[in-house]
Amino acid sequence: MKSKNVVEKWFDCWESGKLNELPITDSFSHTSPFGVIEPKSKYLEVVQTNTEKFLEHKFVIHDAFYAPNKAVVRYTAYQAGQALNVSEWYYFEGGLIDKIIADYNVGDIEKDQRLEI
């Protein structure tokens, strides 16, 4: 399966709530501003424990680049009137996602870190 098709399936599973069908390896790792979750079993456990934070998102993809063994997607996730802008790198093994590195802002910028414009 091409990397684009795997990423599309990833988003389809999230939007449909079919999390047991996520196209991820058993050694899957997910890195985000919250830390690293690995392997697949632990990732799915975290998702199931926090279902209300993960489900019922609508995704709008703005940009995507696909290569045979990796891809990057920039998107906005909408849930309950909230929007989150995300960039994610996907790395593939055997036609499945083996690793994701996600970048997004998880809170306010500290006052001493803000730019004066």
PyMOL CGO cylinders between C-alpha atoms (Angstrom):
from pymol import cmd
from pymol.cgo import CYLINDER

trace = [
    CYLINDER, 0.00, 0.00, 0.00, 1.34, 3.45, -0.86, 0.3, 1, 1, 1, 1, 1, 1,
    CYLINDER, 1.34, 3.45, -0.86, 2.18, 5.85, 1.95, 0.3, 1, 1, 1, 1, 1, 1,
    CYLINDER, 2.18, 5.85, 1.95, -0.66, 8.19, 0.90, 0.3, 1, 1, 1, 1, 1, 1,
    CYLINDER, -0.66, 8.19, 0.90, -3.19, 5.37, 1.21, 0.3, 1, 1, 1, 1, 1, 1,
    CYLINDER, -3.19, 5.37, 1.21, -1.88, 4.40, 4.65, 0.3, 1, 1, 1, 1, 1, 1,
    CYLINDER, -1.88, 4.40, 4.65, -2.13, 8.00, 5.90, 0.3, 1, 1, 1, 1, 1, 1,
    CYLINDER, -2.13, 8.00, 5.90, -5.65, 8.32, 4.46, 0.3, 1, 1, 1, 1, 1, 1,
    CYLINDER, -5.65, 8.32, 4.46, -6.64, 5.13, 6.30, 0.3, 1, 1, 1, 1, 1, 1,
    CYLINDER, -6.64, 5.13, 6.30, -5.15, 6.60, 9.51, 0.3, 1, 1, 1, 1, 1, 1,
    CYLINDER, -5.15, 6.60, 9.51, -7.40, 9.66, 9.25, 0.3, 1, 1, 1, 1, 1, 1,
    CYLINDER, -7.40, 9.66, 9.25, -10.42, 7.58, 8.20, 0.3, 1, 1, 1, 1, 1, 1,
    CYLINDER, -10.42, 7.58, 8.20, -10.03, 5.35, 11.27, 0.3, 1, 1, 1, 1, 1, 1,
    CYLINDER, -10.03, 5.35, 11.27, -9.90, 8.39, 13.56, 0.3, 1, 1, 1, 1, 1, 1,
    CYLINDER, -9.90, 8.39, 13.56, -12.95, 10.04, 12.00, 0.3, 1, 1, 1, 1, 1, 1,
    CYLINDER, -12.95, 10.04, 12.00, -14.98, 6.81, 12.02, 0.3, 1, 1, 1, 1, 1, 1,
    CYLINDER, -14.98, 6.81, 12.02, -13.85, 5.72, 15.50, 0.3, 1, 1, 1, 1, 1, 1,
    CYLINDER, -13.85, 5.72, 15.50, -12.43, 2.42, 14.18, 0.3, 1, 1, 1, 1, 1, 1,
    CYLINDER, -12.43, 2.42, 14.18, -9.33, 2.64, 16.30, 0.3, 1, 1, 1, 1, 1, 1,
    CYLINDER, -9.33, 2.64, 16.30, -8.65, -1.10, 16.28, 0.3, 1, 1, 1, 1, 1, 1,
    CYLINDER, -8.65, -1.10, 16.28, -8.13, -0.77, 12.50, 0.3, 1, 1, 1, 1, 1, 1,
    CYLINDER, -8.13, -0.77, 12.50, -5.40, 1.90, 12.74, 0.3, 1, 1, 1, 1, 1, 1,
    CYLINDER, -5.40, 1.90, 12.74, -2.66, 0.91, 10.24, 0.3, 1, 1, 1, 1, 1, 1,
    CYLINDER, -2.66, 0.91, 10.24, 0.17, 0.73, 12.80, 0.3, 1, 1, 1, 1, 1, 1,
    CYLINDER, 0.17, 0.73, 12.80, 2.87, -1.79, 13.59, 0.3, 1, 1, 1, 1, 1, 1,
    CYLINDER, 2.87, -1.79, 13.59, 3.09, -3.64, 16.92, 0.3, 1, 1, 1, 1, 1, 1,
    CYLINDER, 3.09, -3.64, 16.92, 6.22, -1.59, 17.68, 0.3, 1, 1, 1, 1, 1, 1,
    CYLINDER, 6.22, -1.59, 17.68, 4.46, 1.71, 16.84, 0.3, 1, 1, 1, 1, 1, 1,
    CYLINDER, 4.46, 1.71, 16.84, 5.65, 4.83, 18.68, 0.3, 1, 1, 1, 1, 1, 1,
    CYLINDER, 5.65, 4.83, 18.68, 3.97, 8.22, 18.85, 0.3, 1, 1, 1, 1, 1, 1,
    CYLINDER, 3.97, 8.22, 18.85, 5.97, 11.29, 19.85, 0.3, 1, 1, 1, 1, 1, 1,
    CYLINDER, 5.97, 11.29, 19.85, 4.19, 14.54, 20.68, 0.3, 1, 1, 1, 1, 1, 1,
    CYLINDER, 4.19, 14.54, 20.68, 4.61, 17.50, 23.04, 0.3, 1, 1, 1, 1, 1, 1,
    CYLINDER, 4.61, 17.50, 23.04, 3.16, 15.16, 25.71, 0.3, 1, 1, 1, 1, 1, 1,
    CYLINDER, 3.16, 15.16, 25.71, 5.99, 12.63, 25.30, 0.3, 1, 1, 1, 1, 1, 1,
    CYLINDER, 5.99, 12.63, 25.30, 6.48, 9.25, 23.67, 0.3, 1, 1, 1, 1, 1, 1,
    CYLINDER, 6.48, 9.25, 23.67, 3.93, 6.44, 23.77, 0.3, 1, 1, 1, 1, 1, 1,
    CYLINDER, 3.93, 6.44, 23.77, 5.04, 2.99, 22.64, 0.3, 1, 1, 1, 1, 1, 1,
    CYLINDER, 5.04, 2.99, 22.64, 4.31, 0.24, 21.62, 0.3, 1, 1, 1, 1, 1, 1,
    CYLINDER, 4.31, 0.24, 21.62, 0.95, -0.15, 19.85, 0.3, 1, 1, 1, 1, 1, 1,
    CYLINDER, 0.95, -0.15, 19.85, -0.69, -1.84, 22.85, 0.3, 1, 1, 1, 1, 1, 1,
    CYLINDER, -0.69, -1.84, 22.85, 0.19, 1.05, 25.17, 0.3, 1, 1, 1, 1, 1, 1,
    CYLINDER, 0.19, 1.05, 25.17, -0.85, 3.64, 22.56, 0.3, 1, 1, 1, 1, 1, 1,
    CYLINDER, -0.85, 3.64, 22.56, -4.27, 2.01, 22.13, 0.3, 1, 1, 1, 1, 1, 1,
    CYLINDER, -4.27, 2.01, 22.13, -4.63, 1.78, 25.92, 0.3, 1, 1, 1, 1, 1, 1,
    CYLINDER, -4.63, 1.78, 25.92, -3.98, 5.52, 26.28, 0.3, 1, 1, 1, 1, 1, 1,
    CYLINDER, -3.98, 5.52, 26.28, -6.45, 6.28, 23.49, 0.3, 1, 1, 1, 1, 1, 1,
    CYLINDER, -6.45, 6.28, 23.49, -9.15, 4.06, 25.02, 0.3, 1, 1, 1, 1, 1, 1,
    CYLINDER, -9.15, 4.06, 25.02, -8.64, 5.65, 28.46, 0.3, 1, 1, 1, 1, 1, 1,
    CYLINDER, -8.64, 5.65, 28.46, -9.00, 9.13, 26.96, 0.3, 1, 1, 1, 1, 1, 1,
    CYLINDER, -9.00, 9.13, 26.96, -11.59, 8.44, 24.26, 0.3, 1, 1, 1, 1, 1, 1,
    CYLINDER, -11.59, 8.44, 24.26, -13.44, 11.74, 24.71, 0.3, 1, 1, 1, 1, 1, 1,
    CYLINDER, -13.44, 11.74, 24.71, -10.24, 13.64, 23.91, 0.3, 1, 1, 1, 1, 1, 1,
    CYLINDER, -10.24, 13.64, 23.91, -9.49, 11.62, 20.79, 0.3, 1, 1, 1, 1, 1, 1,
    CYLINDER, -9.49, 11.62, 20.79, -12.79, 10.90, 19.06, 0.3, 1, 1, 1, 1, 1, 1,
    CYLINDER, -12.79, 10.90, 19.06, -15.23, 13.07, 17.10, 0.3, 1, 1, 1, 1, 1, 1,
    CYLINDER, -15.23, 13.07, 17.10, -12.52, 15.08, 15.39, 0.3, 1, 1, 1, 1, 1, 1,
    CYLINDER, -12.52, 15.08, 15.39, -12.91, 16.46, 11.90, 0.3, 1, 1, 1, 1, 1, 1,
    CYLINDER, -12.91, 16.46, 11.90, -9.64, 16.84, 10.03, 0.3, 1, 1, 1, 1, 1, 1,
    CYLINDER, -9.64, 16.84, 10.03, -8.82, 19.38, 7.33, 0.3, 1, 1, 1, 1, 1, 1,
    CYLINDER, -8.82, 19.38, 7.33, -5.58, 18.56, 5.56, 0.3, 1, 1, 1, 1, 1, 1,
    CYLINDER, -5.58, 18.56, 5.56, -3.73, 21.61, 4.28, 0.3, 1, 1, 1, 1, 1, 1,
    CYLINDER, -3.73, 21.61, 4.28, -0.48, 20.13, 2.94, 0.3, 1, 1, 1, 1, 1, 1,
    CYLINDER, -0.48, 20.13, 2.94, 0.96, 16.65, 2.50, 0.3, 1, 1, 1, 1, 1, 1,
    CYLINDER, 0.96, 16.65, 2.50, 4.10, 15.15, 0.99, 0.3, 1, 1, 1, 1, 1, 1,
    CYLINDER, 4.10, 15.15, 0.99, 4.44, 11.42, 0.45, 0.3, 1, 1, 1, 1, 1, 1,
    CYLINDER, 4.44, 11.42, 0.45, 7.56, 9.31, -0.12, 0.3, 1, 1, 1, 1, 1, 1,
    CYLINDER, 7.56, 9.31, -0.12, 7.87, 5.52, -0.17, 0.3, 1, 1, 1, 1, 1, 1,
    CYLINDER, 7.87, 5.52, -0.17, 8.92, 5.20, 3.50, 0.3, 1, 1, 1, 1, 1, 1,
    CYLINDER, 8.92, 5.20, 3.50, 7.74, 8.46, 5.05, 0.3, 1, 1, 1, 1, 1, 1,
    CYLINDER, 7.74, 8.46, 5.05, 5.21, 11.26, 4.75, 0.3, 1, 1, 1, 1, 1, 1,
    CYLINDER, 5.21, 11.26, 4.75, 4.45, 14.61, 6.36, 0.3, 1, 1, 1, 1, 1, 1,
    CYLINDER, 4.45, 14.61, 6.36, 0.98, 16.11, 6.77, 0.3, 1, 1, 1, 1, 1, 1,
    CYLINDER, 0.98, 16.11, 6.77, -0.06, 19.55, 8.03, 0.3, 1, 1, 1, 1, 1, 1,
    CYLINDER, -0.06, 19.55, 8.03, -3.67, 19.68, 9.16, 0.3, 1, 1, 1, 1, 1, 1,
    CYLINDER, -3.67, 19.68, 9.16, -6.19, 21.25, 11.50, 0.3, 1, 1, 1, 1, 1, 1,
    CYLINDER, -6.19, 21.25, 11.50, -8.17, 19.02, 13.85, 0.3, 1, 1, 1, 1, 1, 1,
    CYLINDER, -8.17, 19.02, 13.85, -11.56, 20.35, 14.93, 0.3, 1, 1, 1, 1, 1, 1,
    CYLINDER, -11.56, 20.35, 14.93, -13.43, 19.02, 17.96, 0.3, 1, 1, 1, 1, 1, 1,
    CYLINDER, -13.43, 19.02, 17.96, -16.21, 20.65, 20.00, 0.3, 1, 1, 1, 1, 1, 1,
    CYLINDER, -16.21, 20.65, 20.00, -15.54, 24.11, 18.62, 0.3, 1, 1, 1, 1, 1, 1,
    CYLINDER, -15.54, 24.11, 18.62, -11.79, 23.88, 19.26, 0.3, 1, 1, 1, 1, 1, 1,
    CYLINDER, -11.79, 23.88, 19.26, -9.11, 23.86, 16.57, 0.3, 1, 1, 1, 1, 1, 1,
    CYLINDER, -9.11, 23.86, 16.57, -5.62, 22.38, 16.80, 0.3, 1, 1, 1, 1, 1, 1,
    CYLINDER, -5.62, 22.38, 16.80, -3.01, 22.96, 14.08, 0.3, 1, 1, 1, 1, 1, 1,
    CYLINDER, -3.01, 22.96, 14.08, -0.71, 19.96, 13.68, 0.3, 1, 1, 1, 1, 1, 1,
    CYLINDER, -0.71, 19.96, 13.68, 2.24, 18.84, 11.58, 0.3, 1, 1, 1, 1, 1, 1,
    CYLINDER, 2.24, 18.84, 11.58, 3.01, 15.11, 11.67, 0.3, 1, 1, 1, 1, 1, 1,
    CYLINDER, 3.01, 15.11, 11.67, 5.79, 13.00, 10.23, 0.3, 1, 1, 1, 1, 1, 1,
    CYLINDER, 5.79, 13.00, 10.23, 4.89, 9.38, 9.47, 0.3, 1, 1, 1, 1, 1, 1,
    CYLINDER, 4.89, 9.38, 9.47, 7.50, 6.63, 9.08, 0.3, 1, 1, 1, 1, 1, 1,
    CYLINDER, 7.50, 6.63, 9.08, 6.51, 3.28, 7.56, 0.3, 1, 1, 1, 1, 1, 1,
    CYLINDER, 6.51, 3.28, 7.56, 7.54, -0.35, 7.97, 0.3, 1, 1, 1, 1, 1, 1,
    CYLINDER, 7.54, -0.35, 7.97, 5.96, -3.17, 5.98, 0.3, 1, 1, 1, 1, 1, 1,
    CYLINDER, 5.96, -3.17, 5.98, 3.11, -1.02, 4.69, 0.3, 1, 1, 1, 1, 1, 1,
    CYLINDER, 3.11, -1.02, 4.69, 2.10, 0.21, 8.17, 0.3, 1, 1, 1, 1, 1, 1,
    CYLINDER, 2.10, 0.21, 8.17, 2.90, 3.29, 10.23, 0.3, 1, 1, 1, 1, 1, 1,
    CYLINDER, 2.90, 3.29, 10.23, 5.77, 2.47, 12.58, 0.3, 1, 1, 1, 1, 1, 1,
    CYLINDER, 5.77, 2.47, 12.58, 6.38, 5.93, 14.02, 0.3, 1, 1, 1, 1, 1, 1,
    CYLINDER, 6.38, 5.93, 14.02, 4.70, 9.34, 14.14, 0.3, 1, 1, 1, 1, 1, 1,
    CYLINDER, 4.70, 9.34, 14.14, 6.32, 12.54, 15.31, 0.3, 1, 1, 1, 1, 1, 1,
    CYLINDER, 6.32, 12.54, 15.31, 3.66, 15.21, 15.92, 0.3, 1, 1, 1, 1, 1, 1,
    CYLINDER, 3.66, 15.21, 15.92, 4.29, 18.90, 16.46, 0.3, 1, 1, 1, 1, 1, 1,
    CYLINDER, 4.29, 18.90, 16.46, 1.64, 21.27, 17.82, 0.3, 1, 1, 1, 1, 1, 1,
    CYLINDER, 1.64, 21.27, 17.82, 1.16, 23.92, 20.48, 0.3, 1, 1, 1, 1, 1, 1,
    CYLINDER, 1.16, 23.92, 20.48, -0.39, 22.53, 23.65, 0.3, 1, 1, 1, 1, 1, 1,
    CYLINDER, -0.39, 22.53, 23.65, -0.83, 25.74, 25.59, 0.3, 1, 1, 1, 1, 1, 1,
    CYLINDER, -0.83, 25.74, 25.59, -0.18, 29.41, 25.99, 0.3, 1, 1, 1, 1, 1, 1,
    CYLINDER, -0.18, 29.41, 25.99, 3.20, 30.90, 25.31, 0.3, 1, 1, 1, 1, 1, 1,
    CYLINDER, 3.20, 30.90, 25.31, 4.83, 32.10, 28.50, 0.3, 1, 1, 1, 1, 1, 1,
    CYLINDER, 4.83, 32.10, 28.50, 4.83, 35.91, 28.84, 0.3, 1, 1, 1, 1, 1, 1,
    CYLINDER, 4.83, 35.91, 28.84, 8.63, 36.15, 28.75, 0.3, 1, 1, 1, 1, 1, 1,
    CYLINDER, 8.63, 36.15, 28.75, 8.66, 34.09, 25.52, 0.3, 1, 1, 1, 1, 1, 1,
    CYLINDER, 8.66, 34.09, 25.52, 6.13, 36.17, 23.58, 0.3, 1, 1, 1, 1, 1, 1,
    CYLINDER, 6.13, 36.17, 23.58, 7.23, 38.34, 20.68, 0.3, 1, 1, 1, 1, 1, 1,
    CYLINDER, 7.23, 38.34, 20.68, 6.45, 42.03, 20.75, 0.3, 1, 1, 1, 1, 1, 1,
    CYLINDER, 6.45, 42.03, 20.75, 4.80, 42.90, 17.46, 0.3, 1, 1, 1, 1, 1, 1,
]
cmd.load_cgo(trace, "trace")
